[in-house]
Amino acid sequence: MEAVEESLAEARQTLRSGQTRSVAWRKKQLRALFELIHDNEEKIFKALDDDLGKHPTEAYRDEIGVVIKSLDYSLSNIEKWVAPKKSSVPMLFFPAKGEVIPEPLGVILIFSCWNFPFSLALDPLIGAISAGNTVILKPSDQAPACSSFLANTIPLYLDCKAIKVIEGGAETCERLLQQKWEKIFFTGSARVGQIVMTAAAKHLTPVVLELGGKCPTILDSFSNPRDFKVAIKRIVGGKWGPCSGQACIGIDYLLVEEKLASTLIDLLKKIIKRFYGENPKESKSVARIVNKHHFARLRNLLKDPLVAASIVHGGSLDEDSLFIEPTILLDPPLHSEIMTEEIFGPFLPIITLKNIQESIEFINSRPKPLAIYAFTKDETLKKRIISETSSGSVTFNDVMIQFLCETLPFGGVDQSGFGRYHGKYSFDTFSHEKAIMQGSFFPEIEARYPPWTAFKLKFIRLAYRLNYFGLVLLLLGLKR
């Protein structure tokens, strides 16, 4: 465990040297990260296959491509981000000038998650480097091949005195949380997020918590059959496509009117078959459950007889291969664990409503989700979703694409987390905006100093109400 203290000490010493403040240093690290990805693509594919059974196409879409896109965006904008920004100063302060300068926060601790072990580790790292910080990265031990790759490869490309990877399990995490950091960035479960936040409070360390929650999808009716089919394809892709449902922004459950349920289920079955074949277990396009612990957790969700009775498609499990078939459930009990806890797996509950407008009340009766998805052309329903619900994000007529958009902030609200990142928002998350005021020796307004008089009180009162030119006349009075 001495490695924790030694790594932190060296990272802090490197920060104090000032070298990470250089734009050239930041760009060099980002380009080196680009080279790391380019040189080791096949090794990354293999690690993701070893840990999660991800197909290379899925791995590139959800991991490598995400990182490359983020690197390109940061390299293209970093000089603009680091530049001081002039701030308008009210005439009351004339001739003073104001500006805001972004500066590094310090030494950052990043905890990444196992379901997207490269993108959820490297994307926040890109933001921390862009802002000029030094970083300790702790990959998830539940994705051991990916963790080992990051630990062994990052030091070969990046500045190993400023950017370090520490592997380990719960004991290592506990040791890391005992240290003083300038910021902690955590991606994972709400339960562990509480532990992180509690530990951070001891040192008043600010935290970003990227958690999860039960992300609902609202499916409205469509007059155009093609639109309805496209919606179902995107729902299937958003539920089972990313890591077999093990995604914080993946679809958790589906809200639909009763009259559509039968047509919906039939189309879901057809598209599942089209995507994953007659026997999904043999498909190379279905990722596996990460480990036996999570497999057992998911299996237990189906142990409730009423939940099991609601299965209308799938439901087969194979513990030896950690495979769970894409599974659809129709109206499982709302009090059951599958409807009260984040599923984080390949089960899709469908909840039927008399009217789709009831979806607003249904969502509001539950904790605020990380994302809400809604397939609808009804502008009134869209406005209601935006104004009457609260979530980390809302996406209409598609799923999960908001995560890929660098110009939008990504993050949760309430129990789904707080803090935001991606693109410029990552840079801001890992920066301190320092206010700079350049004052002048003229004019010298005596009313700001004792001894206090009724006239000075009158002057100060008016100073807060009037602009500078209105005060000029009063200044003349001070000379009397």
C-alpha positions as CSV (number, residue, x, y, z in Angstrom):
1,M,0.0,0.0,0.0
2,E,3.0,2.3,0.1
3,A,2.5,2.7,-3.6
4,V,-0.6,4.9,-2.9
5,E,1.3,7.4,-0.8
6,E,4.4,7.4,-3.1
7,S,2.3,7.8,-6.2
8,L,0.3,10.7,-4.7
9,A,3.5,12.4,-3.4
10,E,5.2,12.2,-6.9
11,A,2.0,13.5,-8.6
12,R,1.8,16.4,-6.2
13,Q,5.5,17.2,-6.7
14,T,5.0,17.2,-10.5
15,L,2.0,19.5,-10.1
16,R,4.1,21.9,-8.0
17,S,6.8,22.0,-10.7
18,G,4.3,23.8,-12.9
19,Q,5.0,21.7,-16.0
20,T,1.4,20.5,-16.4
21,R,0.2,24.1,-16.8
22,S,1.9,24.3,-20.2
23,V,-0.4,23.9,-23.1
24,A,2.4,22.0,-24.9
25,W,2.6,19.4,-22.1
26,R,-1.2,18.9,-22.2
27,K,-1.3,18.4,-25.9
28,K,1.7,16.1,-25.8
29,Q,-0.2,13.9,-23.3
30,L,-3.3,13.9,-25.4
31,R,-1.4,13.0,-28.5
32,A,0.4,10.2,-26.6
33,L,-3.0,8.8,-25.5
34,F,-4.1,8.9,-29.2
35,E,-1.0,6.9,-30.0
36,L,-1.7,4.4,-27.2
37,I,-5.1,3.7,-28.6
38,H,-3.9,3.5,-32.2
39,D,-0.9,1.2,-31.4
40,N,-2.9,-1.2,-29.2
41,E,-6.3,-1.5,-30.8
42,E,-6.2,-5.3,-31.0
43,K,-5.0,-5.6,-27.4
44,I,-7.9,-3.5,-26.3
45,F,-10.3,-5.6,-28.3
46,K,-8.9,-8.7,-26.6
47,A,-9.1,-7.2,-23.1
48,L,-12.7,-6.2,-23.6
49,D,-13.5,-9.7,-25.0
50,D,-11.7,-11.4,-22.0
51,D,-13.6,-9.3,-19.4
52,L,-17.0,-8.8,-21.0
53,G,-17.2,-10.8,-24.3
54,K,-17.6,-7.6,-26.3
55,H,-17.4,-7.9,-30.1
56,P,-14.8,-5.7,-31.7
57,T,-17.5,-3.6,-33.4
58,E,-19.3,-3.0,-30.2
59,A,-15.9,-2.3,-28.5
60,Y,-15.0,0.3,-31.1
61,R,-18.4,2.0,-31.1
62,D,-18.7,2.2,-27.3
63,E,-15.0,2.4,-26.2
64,I,-12.3,3.2,-28.7
65,G,-14.4,5.5,-30.9
66,V,-15.6,7.5,-27.9
67,V,-12.1,8.1,-26.7
68,I,-10.8,9.1,-30.1
69,K,-13.7,11.5,-30.6
70,S,-13.0,13.1,-27.2
71,L,-9.3,13.4,-28.0
72,D,-9.9,15.1,-31.3
73,Y,-12.3,17.5,-29.8
74,S,-10.1,18.4,-26.9
75,L,-7.0,18.9,-29.1
76,S,-8.9,21.1,-31.4
77,N,-10.2,23.4,-28.6
78,I,-7.7,23.3,-25.7
79,E,-6.0,26.6,-26.6
80,K,-9.3,28.4,-26.6
81,W,-10.3,26.8,-23.3
82,V,-7.1,27.8,-21.5
83,A,-7.1,31.4,-22.7
84,P,-8.1,34.1,-20.1
85,K,-11.5,35.4,-20.7
86,K,-12.3,39.1,-20.3
87,S,-15.2,39.8,-17.9
88,S,-17.3,42.9,-18.2
89,V,-17.0,45.1,-15.2
90,P,-19.8,47.5,-14.2
91,M,-19.1,51.2,-14.7
92,L,-19.1,51.6,-10.9
93,F,-15.6,50.0,-10.9
94,F,-14.2,52.1,-13.8
95,P,-11.4,52.0,-14.8
96,A,-10.8,48.6,-13.3
97,K,-10.7,45.5,-15.6
98,G,-11.7,42.0,-14.9
99,E,-10.9,38.6,-16.4
100,V,-11.3,34.9,-15.5
101,I,-8.4,32.5,-15.8
102,P,-8.9,28.7,-15.7
103,E,-6.3,26.9,-13.6
104,P,-5.7,23.3,-12.7
105,L,-7.4,22.0,-9.5
106,G,-4.5,19.8,-8.5
107,V,-4.2,16.1,-8.1
108,I,-7.3,14.3,-9.3
109,L,-8.5,10.8,-8.4
110,I,-10.5,9.0,-11.0
111,F,-12.5,5.8,-10.2
112,S,-13.7,4.1,-13.4
113,C,-16.3,1.4,-13.9
114,W,-16.1,-2.1,-15.3
115,N,-18.9,-2.0,-17.9
116,F,-17.0,0.5,-20.2
117,P,-13.6,0.1,-18.8
118,F,-11.8,2.1,-21.4
119,S,-14.1,5.0,-22.2
120,L,-15.1,5.5,-18.6
121,A,-11.5,5.7,-17.6
122,L,-10.0,7.6,-20.4
123,D,-12.7,10.1,-21.2
124,P,-12.5,11.8,-17.7
125,L,-8.7,11.5,-17.9
126,I,-8.8,13.5,-21.1
127,G,-10.6,16.3,-19.3
128,A,-8.3,16.2,-16.3
129,I,-5.2,16.4,-18.5
130,S,-6.7,19.1,-20.7
131,A,-7.2,21.2,-17.6
132,G,-3.5,20.7,-16.6
133,N,-4.0,18.4,-13.6
134,T,-2.0,15.4,-12.4
135,V,-4.1,12.2,-12.1
136,I,-4.3,8.9,-10.3
137,L,-6.5,6.5,-12.2
138,K,-8.1,3.5,-10.4
139,P,-9.6,1.1,-12.9
140,S,-12.2,-1.4,-11.7
141,D,-10.9,-4.7,-10.6
142,Q,-14.0,-6.4,-11.9
143,A,-12.6,-5.9,-15.4
144,P,-9.1,-7.3,-14.7
145,A,-7.8,-7.7,-18.2
146,C,-8.7,-4.0,-19.0
147,S,-7.3,-2.8,-15.7
148,S,-4.0,-4.7,-16.3
149,F,-3.7,-3.2,-19.8
150,L,-4.2,0.3,-18.5
151,A,-1.7,-0.1,-15.7
152,N,0.9,-1.6,-17.9
153,T,0.5,0.5,-21.0
154,I,-0.3,4.1,-19.8
155,P,3.2,4.5,-18.3
156,L,4.8,3.6,-21.7
157,Y,3.1,6.6,-23.4
158,L,2.1,9.3,-20.9
159,D,4.1,11.2,-18.3
160,C,4.4,8.6,-15.6
161,K,5.3,11.2,-12.9
162,A,2.0,13.0,-13.6
163,I,-0.4,10.3,-14.6
164,K,-0.5,7.1,-12.7
165,V,-2.6,3.9,-12.6
166,I,-3.1,2.0,-9.4
167,E,-4.8,-1.4,-9.5
168,G,-6.5,-3.2,-6.6
169,G,-9.7,-4.1,-4.9
170,A,-11.7,-2.7,-2.0
171,E,-8.6,-2.3,0.2
172,T,-6.9,-0.2,-2.4
173,C,-9.9,1.9,-2.8
174,E,-10.2,2.5,0.9
175,R,-6.5,3.5,1.1
176,L,-7.0,5.9,-1.8
177,L,-10.0,7.5,-0.2
178,Q,-8.0,8.2,3.0
179,Q,-5.8,10.6,1.1
180,K,-6.3,14.3,0.3
181,W,-7.3,15.1,-3.3
182,E,-8.3,18.2,-5.1
183,K,-11.2,16.3,-6.8
184,I,-12.6,12.8,-7.0
185,F,-14.4,11.6,-10.1
186,F,-16.3,8.4,-9.5
187,T,-18.4,6.3,-11.9
188,G,-20.3,3.4,-10.4
189,S,-23.2,2.5,-8.2
190,A,-25.0,4.8,-5.8
191,R,-24.0,2.5,-2.9
192,V,-20.3,3.0,-3.5
193,G,-20.9,6.6,-4.4
194,Q,-22.1,7.2,-0.9
195,I,-18.9,5.7,0.5
196,V,-16.8,7.9,-1.8
197,M,-18.7,11.0,-0.8
198,T,-18.5,10.2,2.9
199,A,-14.7,9.8,2.7
200,A,-14.3,12.9,0.6
201,A,-16.2,15.0,3.2
202,K,-13.4,14.4,5.7
203,H,-11.0,16.6,3.5
204,L,-13.8,18.8,2.0
205,T,-12.9,17.3,-1.3
206,P,-15.3,18.1,-4.1
207,V,-16.6,15.1,-6.0
208,V,-18.3,14.2,-9.3
209,L,-20.6,11.2,-9.0
210,E,-21.6,9.5,-12.2
211,L,-24.2,7.0,-11.0
212,G,-27.2,5.4,-12.6
213,G,-30.8,4.8,-11.9
214,K,-33.8,3.4,-13.7
215,C,-33.8,5.1,-17.1
216,P,-37.4,5.0,-18.6
217,T,-38.4,5.0,-22.2
218,I,-41.7,6.4,-23.3
219,L,-43.1,4.9,-26.5
220,D,-46.0,6.8,-28.0
221,S,-48.1,5.6,-30.9
222,F,-47.1,6.6,-34.5
223,S,-49.3,7.0,-37.6
224,N,-46.4,5.9,-39.8
225,P,-45.5,2.2,-39.4
226,R,-41.9,2.9,-40.5
227,D,-41.4,5.4,-37.6
228,F,-42.7,2.8,-35.1
229,K,-40.4,0.1,-36.5
230,V,-37.4,2.5,-36.3
231,A,-38.3,3.3,-32.7
232,I,-38.4,-0.4,-31.8
233,K,-35.0,-1.1,-33.5
234,R,-33.5,1.7,-31.4
235,I,-35.1,0.4,-28.3
236,V,-33.7,-3.1,-28.9
237,G,-30.3,-1.6,-29.7
238,G,-30.4,0.7,-26.6
239,K,-31.4,-2.1,-24.3
240,W,-29.3,-5.1,-25.3
241,G,-26.7,-3.5,-27.6
242,P,-24.4,-1.8,-25.1
243,C,-22.8,-4.5,-22.9
244,S,-25.9,-6.7,-22.7
245,G,-27.9,-4.0,-20.8
246,Q,-25.1,-3.3,-18.3
247,A,-25.0,0.4,-19.0
248,C,-26.0,3.3,-16.7
249,I,-27.7,5.2,-19.5
250,G,-29.3,2.0,-21.0
251,I,-33.0,1.6,-21.1
252,D,-34.3,0.2,-17.8
253,Y,-38.0,-0.1,-18.5
254,L,-40.5,0.8,-21.2
255,L,-43.8,2.7,-20.8
256,V,-46.5,2.1,-23.5
257,E,-50.2,2.3,-23.9
258,E,-52.1,-1.1,-23.4
259,K,-53.4,-1.1,-26.9
260,L,-49.9,-1.2,-28.3
261,A,-48.4,-3.9,-26.1
262,S,-49.2,-6.9,-28.3
263,T,-47.8,-5.2,-31.5
264,L,-44.8,-4.0,-29.6
265,I,-43.9,-7.4,-28.2
266,D,-44.2,-9.1,-31.6
267,L,-42.0,-6.5,-33.2
268,L,-39.4,-6.6,-30.3
269,K,-39.2,-10.4,-30.8
270,K,-38.6,-10.1,-34.5
271,I,-35.9,-7.5,-34.2
272,I,-34.2,-9.4,-31.4
273,K,-34.1,-12.4,-33.7
274,R,-32.8,-10.3,-36.5
275,F,-30.0,-8.8,-34.4
276,Y,-29.0,-11.9,-32.4
277,G,-30.3,-14.9,-34.3
278,E,-32.4,-17.9,-33.4
279,N,-30.0,-18.7,-30.5
280,P,-28.6,-15.5,-29.0
281,K,-26.2,-17.6,-26.9
282,E,-24.3,-18.5,-30.0
283,S,-24.2,-14.9,-31.2
284,K,-21.0,-13.0,-31.1
285,S,-23.0,-9.8,-30.8
286,V,-24.2,-10.3,-27.2
287,A,-21.8,-9.4,-24.4
288,R,-21.8,-11.6,-21.3
289,I,-22.5,-10.7,-17.7
290,V,-19.4,-9.4,-16.1
291,N,-19.0,-12.0,-13.3
292,K,-20.8,-14.6,-11.2
293,H,-21.8,-12.1,-8.5
294,H,-23.7,-10.0,-11.0
295,F,-25.1,-13.0,-12.7
296,A,-26.5,-14.2,-9.4
297,R,-28.0,-10.8,-8.7
298,L,-29.8,-10.8,-12.0
299,R,-31.0,-14.3,-11.6
300,N,-32.4,-13.4,-8.2
301,L,-34.5,-10.7,-9.9
302,L,-36.5,-13.5,-11.6
303,K,-37.0,-15.6,-8.5
304,D,-40.2,-13.8,-7.6
305,P,-43.0,-16.1,-9.0
306,L,-45.0,-13.1,-10.1
307,V,-42.0,-11.7,-11.9
308,A,-41.2,-15.0,-13.6
309,A,-44.9,-15.2,-14.7
310,S,-44.6,-11.9,-16.5
311,I,-41.9,-13.1,-18.9
312,V,-43.2,-13.1,-22.4
313,H,-39.8,-13.7,-24.2
314,G,-36.5,-15.1,-23.2
315,G,-35.6,-15.9,-19.7
316,S,-32.9,-18.6,-20.2
317,L,-29.7,-18.3,-18.2
318,D,-26.3,-20.1,-18.4
319,E,-24.1,-19.5,-15.4
320,D,-21.1,-21.4,-16.9
321,S,-20.9,-19.0,-19.8
322,L,-22.3,-16.0,-17.9
323,F,-25.0,-15.6,-20.5
324,I,-28.5,-14.3,-20.0
325,E,-30.9,-14.3,-23.0
326,P,-32.5,-11.0,-24.0
327,T,-35.7,-11.1,-21.9
328,I,-39.0,-9.2,-22.1
329,L,-41.4,-8.9,-19.2
330,L,-45.0,-7.6,-19.4
331,D,-46.3,-5.7,-16.4
332,P,-44.2,-7.3,-13.6
333,P,-45.3,-6.2,-10.1
334,L,-44.4,-2.6,-9.5
335,H,-43.2,-3.4,-6.0
336,S,-40.9,-6.1,-7.1
337,E,-37.1,-5.6,-7.0
338,I,-36.9,-5.6,-10.8
339,M,-39.0,-2.4,-10.8
340,T,-37.5,-0.8,-7.7
341,E,-33.8,-1.4,-8.3
342,E,-31.6,-0.6,-11.3
343,I,-31.6,-3.7,-13.5
344,F,-28.2,-3.3,-15.2
345,G,-28.8,-6.4,-17.3
346,P,-30.7,-7.8,-20.2
347,F,-34.2,-7.7,-18.8
348,L,-36.8,-5.3,-20.3
349,P,-40.0,-4.7,-18.3
350,I,-42.9,-3.3,-20.3
351,I,-45.3,-1.3,-18.2
352,T,-48.7,-0.6,-19.8
353,L,-50.7,2.5,-19.3
354,K,-54.3,3.6,-20.2
355,N,-52.9,6.8,-21.8
356,I,-49.3,7.7,-22.6
357,Q,-49.7,11.0,-20.8
358,E,-49.7,8.9,-17.5
359,S,-46.0,8.3,-18.1
360,I,-45.2,11.7,-16.6
361,E,-46.8,10.8,-13.3
362,F,-45.2,7.3,-13.4
363,I,-41.7,8.7,-13.8
364,N,-42.2,11.4,-11.2
365,S,-43.3,8.8,-8.6
366,R,-39.8,7.3,-8.7
367,P,-36.2,8.6,-8.1
368,K,-34.9,11.0,-10.8
369,P,-33.2,9.0,-13.6
370,L,-29.9,9.6,-15.3
371,A,-31.8,9.8,-18.7
372,I,-35.3,9.8,-20.0
373,Y,-35.9,8.6,-23.6
374,A,-39.2,9.3,-25.4
375,F,-40.3,8.2,-28.8
376,T,-43.0,10.6,-29.8
377,K,-44.0,13.3,-32.4
378,D,-46.4,14.9,-29.9
379,E,-45.0,18.3,-29.2
380,T,-47.3,18.8,-26.2
381,L,-46.0,15.5,-24.7
382,K,-42.4,16.6,-25.4
383,K,-43.0,19.9,-23.6
384,R,-44.5,18.1,-20.6
385,I,-41.6,15.7,-20.3
386,I,-39.1,18.6,-20.4
387,S,-41.0,20.9,-18.0
388,E,-42.6,18.4,-15.6
389,T,-39.9,15.8,-15.1
390,S,-36.3,16.0,-13.8
391,S,-33.5,13.8,-15.1
392,G,-29.8,14.1,-16.1
393,S,-30.9,14.3,-19.7
394,V,-33.8,13.9,-22.1
395,T,-33.5,12.4,-25.6
396,F,-36.3,12.3,-28.0
397,N,-36.7,9.6,-30.7
398,D,-33.3,8.0,-30.1
399,V,-31.4,6.4,-27.2
400,M,-27.9,7.0,-25.7
401,I,-26.7,9.3,-28.4
402,Q,-26.5,12.2,-25.9
403,F,-23.5,10.5,-24.3
404,L,-21.5,10.9,-27.5
405,C,-22.2,14.6,-28.0
406,E,-19.3,16.7,-26.6
407,T,-21.3,19.9,-26.8
408,L,-23.8,18.7,-24.3
409,P,-23.1,18.1,-20.6
410,F,-23.4,14.6,-19.4
411,G,-24.3,13.9,-15.7
412,G,-27.0,13.0,-13.3
413,V,-29.3,14.7,-10.9
414,D,-30.2,13.8,-7.3
415,Q,-29.7,10.0,-6.8
416,S,-28.5,9.5,-10.4
417,G,-25.4,11.6,-9.5
418,F,-24.1,15.1,-9.8
419,G,-21.4,17.0,-11.7
420,R,-21.0,16.9,-15.4
421,Y,-18.4,16.2,-18.1
422,H,-17.6,15.7,-21.8
423,G,-15.9,18.3,-24.1
424,K,-15.6,21.7,-22.5
425,Y,-17.7,20.5,-19.6
426,S,-14.9,18.1,-18.7
427,F,-12.3,20.9,-18.8
428,D,-14.5,23.1,-16.6
429,T,-15.1,20.2,-14.1
430,F,-11.4,19.8,-13.6
431,S,-10.6,23.5,-13.6
432,H,-10.8,26.4,-11.1
433,E,-12.0,29.6,-12.6
434,K,-9.9,32.3,-10.9
435,A,-11.2,35.8,-10.9
436,I,-8.7,38.5,-11.6
437,M,-9.5,42.2,-11.0
438,Q,-7.0,44.9,-12.2
439,G,-7.7,48.0,-10.2
440,S,-6.5,51.6,-10.7
441,F,-5.1,54.3,-8.4
442,F,-7.5,56.8,-9.9
443,P,-10.1,57.9,-9.0
444,E,-9.8,57.6,-5.2
445,I,-13.3,57.8,-3.7
446,E,-13.1,59.0,-0.1
447,A,-16.7,57.9,0.7
448,R,-15.5,54.4,1.1
449,Y,-13.4,55.3,4.2
450,P,-14.2,56.4,7.8
451,P,-15.0,58.6,9.5
452,W,-18.6,57.9,8.5
453,T,-21.0,60.7,7.8
454,A,-24.6,61.1,6.7
455,F,-23.3,62.4,3.3
456,K,-21.1,59.3,2.8
457,L,-24.0,57.0,3.6
458,K,-26.1,58.8,1.0
459,F,-23.2,58.5,-1.5
460,I,-22.7,54.8,-0.9
461,R,-26.5,54.1,-1.1
462,L,-26.7,55.8,-4.4
463,A,-23.4,54.2,-5.6
464,Y,-25.1,50.8,-5.5
465,R,-28.1,52.1,-7.5
466,L,-26.6,54.4,-10.1
467,N,-24.1,53.9,-12.9
468,Y,-20.7,55.5,-13.0
469,F,-21.8,58.6,-14.8
470,G,-24.5,59.3,-12.3
471,L,-21.8,59.2,-9.6
472,V,-19.6,61.8,-11.3
473,L,-21.9,64.6,-10.2
474,L,-21.8,63.3,-6.6
475,L,-18.0,63.1,-6.7
476,L,-17.9,66.8,-7.4
477,G,-19.8,67.3,-4.2
478,L,-17.2,65.4,-2.2
479,K,-14.6,68.1,-3.0
480,R,-16.6,70.7,-1.0
